[in-house]
Amino acid sequence: MKAIRYHEFGGTEVLRQEEVERPVPGAGQVLVKVVATSFNPVDDHIRLGVLAEMIPTPLPITPGLDVAGTVAELGDQVSGLQVGDSIIAMFPLHEHGGAAEYAVVAADLVTAAPRSIPLTDAAALPLTGLAARQAAVELAGIKTGQSVLVNGAGGAVGSIVVQLAVEAGAKVTAVDRPQHADRLNGYGAEKVVNPLDLDAGPAPVGGPFDVVVNHVRLTPEDLAKLTPYVADGGIVVSSAGPVPADDARSVRTAGVWVGPDASHLADLVSRIDNGVLKLHIADRRPLEELPTIHQDASSGKLLGKTVIVVA
């Protein structure tokens, strides 16, 4: 079968298309005929080796933490799934495997794909959706009537956080570049503002806020400037570096560390099929272009959430 792999950590030149043997599912696993995967920024960090100590992963690595496809074969001790089922899943951060014609994934990480969108597009959901759900639902616990600032709201994760917060009944201020304004207003954000002037403080954008969710990579010094954007007793959740708490004002802080969870993924699928959650996909590109996609991401040229079409 066709796969893209790398045998050593490094730049995008380590990515190579290869012919490899089709994997065989073991007990508790399923073989998936992959329709699509997607690119996530962590793919770049893993390939560079900067996370090798934190997330030990044996080489060679077939990248792709997201997978959408159909069940091709069942391993022993698998129930509740049938050959031909359309599924999606997120691999654990130390496994991967979506950038191939077939992939083996643990059956308990698999959930039924959304019925209301193409299976190819569903590959954009697992990691970004789970990260957004963790930020908005599990860590921030966003509630009706709260004021929420989402920094980096136009990105793949931020866009879903905005929608989850709106669905929860919060008043959302979305922060990103003007080209995202119409889409973010369409998600229900009450206000869309340009990137923050962190030295100006929260007042110009209507803060402080009950909840701040940050998805913008900032220096430690600038991350610290987000704390005043949180109201007394509030929380700041960040997926892009730690933001300091303020014990004197009972301001809490939390960091996103996403992992696979089939039940949480199924919850996101139901929101898509119920029409309350939309995925924004910037581009769809063939598997053969994966090295170029990594290169575009490294050079800041990637347009946004990119689905990688395998079949």
N, C-alpha and C positions, 0 to 999 in steps of 0.2 A: 504494500500500500504506500501511498504518497504521504510524506510528513515533512515538516520543517523542524530541524533540531539544531542544537549547538552542543559541542563537545568540550568547550572551555568557555570561561567567562570572558567578556570583552565587549568591544564595539559591535556595531551592526554587521560587520563583516563575518562574525562567527556563525551567523544564521545561514543554514544550508538546506536546500531541498534534497531529500534522500528517499530511497526505496527501502522500506523496512518491513519486517514480518507483521502481519495483522495480529494484534494481541488476543489473548484468550482469557475470558473472564473466569476468575476463581470463585470460591464460595463467597456469597454475599455481594457479588459484583454483577454488573451488566456491561455488555459490549454495545456501544452506541455507534451507529453510522452517522457521522458528524455532518450536519448541514452547514453550521456556522459556528464561529467563536467570535471573540471581540478583543480589541486591544484595551488594556488598562495600564495606566502609568507605572504600576508596580511591576509589570512585565519588563519594562526597561531597567528598573533598579535590580531586579533579580538577574537579568542577563549580564549586567555590568559586574555582578558579584558583590555589590555593596551590602546585600542582605544575607550573604552566605553563612555568616556565623549565627545570625538571628534565626534564619530559616534554612537549616541544612537540607540540601536537595542533591541527590546523586546525579551525576552527569552520565550520559547525555540527557539534556532536557528538551522536551517538546513543549514549547510555550503554549499559552492559552488557558486561562483559569476559568473561562466561561465555556459552556458547551450547550448547543441546541441540536437535536437530531432525533433519530428514531431508534428504538431498541432493536438490535440485530440478533442478540443472543443473550440468554440468561445463564448465570452461573448457578451452582447448587445453592440451596437454601434461600432462594429469592422467591418472594410471593408478592402479589399485588401488582405485578407488572406483566405485560405480555409483549411478545415480539410484534413490532410494528407500532407500538405506542410512541406518540410524540412527547418528548421530554426535554427538560432543561435542568442544568445543575451547575454548581460551582465546585471546582476542585479545591481541596485544601491547598494552602499556600506552598506547601513543600512537595506537591505532586505535579499538577499541570497536565496538559495533554490535548488541548482542543485543536491545535494546529496540525491536524492529521485527518485522514479519511475515516479512521476508526479510533475510538478511545474507550478505555475501560474505566468505569467509575463505580464507586460503592453505591449499591442500590438504595441505601438509606439516605443518600444525599440527593436523590433524584425526585423531581416533582413533575406533574403533568404540565405541558407547555400551555401558554394562553391560547384560547381558541379564536380570539378576536383580532389577532395580528398575525402576519406571516411568521412561520417558524424561524426563518432566517433572522428576522428582526428581534425575535425573542432572545437571541444570543446576547443582546445588549443589556439584559436585565440582571442576571444573577449577582455579580460582584457589586455593581453600582447600586442596585436596588437594596441588597443586604446592607451595604455600608450606609445608605441613606436611612433605612429603617432603623438600624442600630442607633444612628445619631438622633433621629427625631422621636422615635417611639421608646426605645429601650433606655437610652442614656438621658435625653432631655425630658422625656415624658410630656411632650407638648400637649397643652390642654386648651379647651375653649376659653376665649377671651384673653389669652396671653399675647403679649407682643413679642414677635420673633424677628431677629435680623439674620438673614442668610447671606454670608459673604462668599462670593463665588457661585452665585445662584444660577448662572447660565450654564455651568458645567454639567456633566452627566450625573454626578451625585447630587450637586446642589439643586438641580432641576426637580429631582424626585423629593428632596427634603422640602422644597417649597410646596409641592403638591400635598405631601403628607401633613404638613403643618396647616395648610388651608383646609384640608379635609377634617382635621381635628378641631377646627373652629378658631384658629389663631389669626391674629392680625399680622400679616407678613410684610416686612420690608426686604426687598430683594436687591442685592448689590452686585452689579456687573456692568459690562460695557453696554453702550446704548443699542448695539445691534441685537441684543437679547431682550429688549424692553417689551416688544409686542408679545413675544412668546410668554414671558414671565407674567405679564398682565393677564394673558389668556389662561394661565394656571390659577389665577385668583389672587395674586399678590396685590395688596392695597397700594403699595408704593414701590417703584423701581428707581434706584439711584445709581449714579456713577460710582466707580471705585472710590473707596474711602480715603479721605485725608485724615490719616490716623492722628496727626498732631492737632487737628481741630476738635477732636473729641466727639461725643455722641450727639450733642445738641443739634447740629446742622441736619442730621438725618432722622431726628425725632426720638432719639434715645434719651436715657438708657432703656434697655429692653429686658424683659423677663428671661429670654433665651437668646443666646448668640450661637450660631452654628457657622464655623469657619472651614472653608475648603480652599483657601488661598495660601500658597507657600510664601511665608514671610520670614524675615530674620528673627532671631530670638527677641531682639529689642522691639521690633514692630509687633510681634505676637503679644508682648506684655502690654502694648497700648490698646489691645482689645478688651482687657479686663474692665476699664472704666465704662465700656459700652454695656455692661451688665448691671441691671438694677440690684439693689440690696436683696439678698436671698435668692438671686437667680443663678443661672448656670451657663457656662460657655463650653461648647463641645467642639473639638477640632480634630480634623483628619490630616492636618498639615503641620504638625508640630505642637508641642505643649504650650498652653496658655496658663500663666500663673493664676492661682486662686487669690482671693482677698478675704482672709478669715475675719477681719474686722467688720466687713459688710456681709458676711455669710455668703459670699460668692463662691460657688463650687466650680470645678473644672473636670472635664473628662475627655479621654482620647478615644478615637475610633480605631478598632483593630478588627477588621472584618474576617469572618470565617464562614464556611458553608453551613447552612441550616435549612433543611427541606421544608419544615413547617413554616418558617418565616418566609421562605421563597413562595410557598403556596399562598400565603396571605397576600403577597404582592401580585401574584398571578390573578387572584380573585379581584383585586382592585382594578387591574387592567381590564379584565373581562366585564366588570361592572361599569366601566367608563369613567372611573374617578382618577385614574393614573395613566399618563401618556408617556411614552418613551420618545426622546428626541435623538434621532440618529443623523449625524452629519454626513456620513459617507458609508458606502458599501463597496468593498474591494476584494478581489480574488486572493486566494491563499498565496499564490505565487508572488504577490506584492508585499508579503509580510515584512521582509527586510527593509523595503522602502518605507513602510508604515512606521517601523521602529526608527528609521532615520529621520523621517518627518517629525516624529514626536521629540526626538533628541534635539532637533534644530528649531523647535517651536512652530513648525509649519502644519502640524496636524489640525484639521478643521474642527475637530470635536470627536464625540463618540463614534468610533469606526467599527463597523461590523466586517468580519473577515469571512467571506463566503467560501466554503469548502466544496460543497456539492449542490 
